[in-house]
Amino acid sequence: MVHSIEAVFDPDTEAAIRGIWDALRDAGIAGQSPQARPHATLTVAERIDPRVDALLAPLAARFPLPCRIGAPLFFGRAKAVLARLVVPTEALLELHAEVHRLCGPHTHPAPMANALPDHWTAHVTLARRVVPDQMGRAITIAGRPAEIAGSIAGLRRWDGNAKREYPIPGLPQD
C-alpha cells in the first residue's frame, strides 16, 4: 500500500463532496467508501517516514487556504477514476511544492512521478472503476454543482498499510 500527505477540507467543502459521493453511489456507480475522507493528495510514495509530521507543522500559517473544486474529469478509460479538479491557484501550487520539498528526503522510494511538481494534477477522487457505459451519467452527477467554493483546512499523513490517518500536529483539523 501507499503512504501520502493529503490536504483535507473544511466541513462544508467535505459535505459537498460527500453529497456527490452519495449521489454516485445511489446511481450504482462505484463511489468512495463512506468511511473515506475527501482529500487532495499532495505527495505519495510506498513509504513516508512519520518524522515528516514535525517538518510539515510550520505550514499551519497557510490554513485555511481558499480553494475551488472545479470541473469533473476522468483518469484512464476502461475502468476510469472519476475526480473533480482542485483549481490550481498559485497558493495551492506553492503549498504542493513545499510539501514535496519537505517530504522528498523522507519518502521511500522516491515520490511517485504523478505527484511531482510540474506533473501533479490537483484533484478529489469521486469514484473508481467507472466503466464506459457509466461515464455519461457519472459526469452529469459529478458536475453538480458546477463549482464548489471552499477551503483546505489542514494536512494529514495517510498510512495505507494501517489504513490510518495522522493529522499533522499544529495544523487545524476539522
Secondary structure as UniProt FT lines:
FT   STRAND          3..9
FT   HELIX           11..26
FT   TURN            27..28
FT   TURN            34..35
FT   STRAND          39..45
FT   STRAND          47..48
FT   TURN            50..51
FT   HELIX           52..56
FT   HELIX           57..62
FT   STRAND          65..75
FT   TURN            78..79
FT   STRAND          80..86
FT   HELIX           90..103
FT   HELIX           104..106
FT   STRAND          107..108
FT   HELIX           113..115
FT   TURN            117..119
FT   STRAND          123..130
FT   HELIX           132..142
FT   STRAND          148..159
FT   TURN            160..163
FT   STRAND          164..167
FT   TURN            169..170
//
